[in-house]
């Protein structure tokens, strides 16, 4: 099942055109892919699941509601007032509207052809959540890994890249293949460090990403094994003794 990290990764790299493709399929005149050069490994620590039985039950209930696309039931799982939508360094929530209306706008739940309900369901697949420093009592998911931000900033500087070009493995020992195929030769296994997403220039498959490992090895990994930094997040708060959706962080529906 694809979780929120996977959907975020696919959206980010699809929009950026960063889907893997064999070199022979590159359009004539297109620039070559980024050169495979080694870089300093910056370690990450994957987030731990929330240890709260009530939160686990809430996620399950929310997942069932999302699968049914049940707006009436969803309304009972969203704060009636005080919903926040942190986007572009401001609160984009309309305080005149209910929490459900603001969540619906953020995720595009009213768009019949959109993926809003699928996105909402995907969040319930992720057991992690981390505190939101600017919102007391809010826990936002998916949680991002822990890492040394100064080291990461230095990595960006020394490689002359952008933050959007980097991701992290969702587990250890992910296999890197020589070709964008599950049965392609394995050239390396990833540790828990940042990796550069360095696409070819002729997207033919949404299933694989071309990456460069810290050792300087270029290869391909399944798109659902690498997550981007800066995911959109859904935020939960305690309303009395019950968990509810209290806010959203990010740009919203693509």
C-alpha positions in Angstrom: 0.0 0.0 0.0 1.4 3.4 -0.9 1.6 5.7 2.1 1.8 9.5 2.2 5.5 9.6 1.7 5.2 7.6 -1.5 2.4 9.8 -2.9 4.4 12.9 -2.0 7.5 11.5 -3.7 5.6 10.6 -6.8 4.0 14.0 -7.0 7.2 15.9 -6.4 9.3 14.0 -8.9 6.6 13.6 -11.5 6.1 17.4 -11.5 9.8 17.9 -11.7 10.1 15.4 -14.5 12.4 13.2 -12.5 11.4 9.8 -13.7 14.0 7.3 -14.6 14.6 6.3 -18.2 17.4 4.4 -20.1 19.9 6.6 -21.8 19.1 5.2 -25.2 15.6 6.7 -24.9 16.8 10.2 -24.2 15.5 12.7 -26.8 18.0 13.9 -29.3 19.7 17.0 -28.1 18.6 16.6 -24.5 21.4 17.2 -21.9 22.9 14.1 -20.2 21.8 13.2 -16.7 23.7 14.5 -13.7 27.2 13.0 -13.5 27.7 10.3 -10.9 30.2 11.8 -8.4 30.7 10.8 -4.7 29.6 13.1 -1.9 29.6 13.2 1.8 27.1 10.9 3.4 24.7 12.7 5.7 23.0 10.3 8.1 19.3 10.2 8.9 17.3 8.5 11.7 13.9 7.3 10.6 10.9 8.5 12.7 9.4 6.1 15.2 5.7 5.3 15.2 3.4 7.1 17.7 3.0 5.0 20.8 -0.6 5.9 21.6 -3.4 3.2 21.4 -6.0 5.9 20.9 -4.1 7.4 18.0 -3.8 3.9 16.3 -7.6 3.4 16.7 -8.3 6.9 15.2 -6.1 6.2 12.2 -8.0 3.0 11.5 -11.3 4.8 11.8 -10.1 7.7 9.6 -8.9 5.2 7.0 -12.3 3.5 6.8 -14.1 6.8 6.5 -11.7 7.9 3.6 -12.3 4.6 1.8 -16.0 5.2 2.0 -15.7 8.9 1.0 -18.1 9.6 3.9 -18.2 13.3 4.4 -20.6 13.2 7.3 -18.4 10.7 9.2 -15.3 12.7 8.3 -16.9 15.9 9.8 -16.9 14.2 13.2 -13.2 13.5 12.9 -12.2 17.1 12.1 -12.1 20.0 14.6 -15.2 22.2 14.1 -13.2 25.4 14.8 -9.6 26.4 14.9 -8.4 24.4 11.9 -5.1 25.7 10.6 -3.6 25.4 7.1 0.1 26.4 7.1 1.1 27.3 3.6 3.7 29.7 2.3 4.5 31.0 5.8 0.9 31.9 6.5 -2.3 30.4 7.7 -4.4 29.7 4.6 -7.5 28.5 6.5 -10.7 30.4 6.1 -11.8 31.1 9.7 -15.3 31.7 8.6 -15.6 28.0 7.4 -15.6 24.8 9.3 -12.6 22.5 9.7 -14.1 20.0 7.3 -14.6 22.7 4.6 -10.9 23.9 5.0 -9.6 20.3 4.9 -11.8 19.6 1.8 -10.2 22.7 0.1 -6.7 21.6 1.1 -7.0 18.1 -0.2 -9.5 18.7 -3.0 -12.1 16.4 -1.6 -14.8 18.2 -3.6 -13.0 17.4 -6.9 -14.7 14.3 -8.3 -11.7 13.6 -10.6 -9.1 14.4 -8.0 -7.1 12.1 -5.7 -8.1 13.9 -2.5 -9.8 10.9 -0.8 -6.9 8.6 -1.8 -4.4 11.1 -0.4 -6.4 11.3 2.9 -6.4 7.5 3.1 -2.7 7.4 2.4 -2.0 9.5 5.5 -3.7 6.9 7.7 -1.2 4.3 6.4 1.7 6.1 8.2 2.0 5.4 12.0 4.5 8.2 12.5 3.8 11.8 13.7 6.0 14.5 15.1 5.2 17.6 17.2 4.7 20.9 15.3 6.7 23.5 17.1 4.5 26.4 16.0 1.3 24.7 17.0 1.1 23.6 20.6 -0.5 20.2 20.9 -0.4 19.3 17.2 1.2 16.2 15.9 1.8 16.1 12.1 2.3 13.1 9.8 4.2 11.8 8.1 7.0 12.7 10.5 10.3 13.6 8.9 13.6 11.8 9.8 16.1 13.3 12.2 19.3 14.6 10.7 22.0 17.3 11.2 20.6 20.3 9.3 24.0 22.0 9.2 25.5 19.0 7.5 22.6 18.8 5.1 23.0 22.5 4.2 26.7 22.0 3.7 25.9 19.0 1.4 23.6 21.3 -0.7 26.3 23.9 -0.9 29.2 21.7 -1.8 27.2 19.8 -4.5 25.6 23.0 -5.8 22.2 21.3 -5.8 18.7 22.1 -4.6 16.9 20.6 -1.6 14.3 19.2 -4.0 17.0 17.0 -5.6 17.5 14.9 -2.4 15.5 12.2 -0.8 16.0 9.5 1.9 15.4 5.8 1.9 12.3 4.7 3.8 14.2 1.7 5.2 17.8 0.3 5.3 19.4 -1.9 2.7 17.3 -0.8 -0.3 18.7 -2.4 -3.4 20.1 -0.1 -6.2 19.7 -1.7 -9.6 21.9 -1.1 -12.7 18.7 -0.8 -14.8 15.2 0.5 -14.0 13.9 -3.1 -13.5 13.2 -5.2 -10.5 15.4 -8.0 -11.9 18.2 -5.6 -12.9 21.7 -6.3 -11.4 22.1 -5.0 -7.9 25.0 -2.6 -7.8 24.7 -1.3 -4.2 22.5 -1.2 -1.1 21.5 2.0 0.5 22.3 3.0 4.1 20.3 5.4 6.1 21.7 8.6 4.5 20.4 11.2 2.0 20.7 10.2 -1.6 20.6 12.4 -4.7 17.7 12.0 -7.1 19.3 12.6 -10.5 16.9 11.7 -13.3 17.5 10.9 -16.9 15.8 13.2 -19.4 13.2 11.0 -21.1 10.6 9.7 -18.6 9.2 6.4 -19.6 8.2 4.8 -16.3 6.8 6.1 -13.0 8.1 3.0 -11.2 11.8 3.9 -10.8 14.0 6.8 -9.9 17.6 7.3 -11.0 19.7 8.1 -8.0 23.4 8.7 -7.2 24.6 7.1 -3.9 27.2 8.8 -1.6 29.8 6.4 -3.1 29.1 8.0 -6.5 27.2 5.0 -7.9 24.4 5.8 -10.3 21.5 3.3 -10.4 17.8 2.9 -10.1 15.4 2.3 -7.1 11.7 1.8 -6.9 9.9 5.1 -6.5 8.2 3.9 -3.3 11.5 3.4 -1.5 12.7 7.1 -1.5 10.9 9.9 0.2 11.4 13.7 -0.3 12.1 16.2 2.4 9.3 18.7 2.9 6.3 16.5 2.5 2.8 18.0 3.0 1.6 16.9 6.4 -1.8 16.3 8.0 -1.9 17.3 11.7 -3.8 15.8 14.6 -4.8 17.3 17.9 -6.6 16.1 21.0 -10.1 17.4 21.3 -10.9 16.4 24.9 -10.0 12.7 25.0 -10.5 12.2 21.2 -8.0 12.6 18.4 -9.1 14.8 15.5 -7.7 16.3 12.4 -6.6 19.8 13.4 -4.7 21.2 10.5 -2.7 20.8 7.3 0.8 21.9 6.3 1.7 22.3 2.7 0.5 23.6 -0.6 -2.6 21.3 -0.8 -4.0 19.6 -3.8 -1.6 19.5 -6.8 
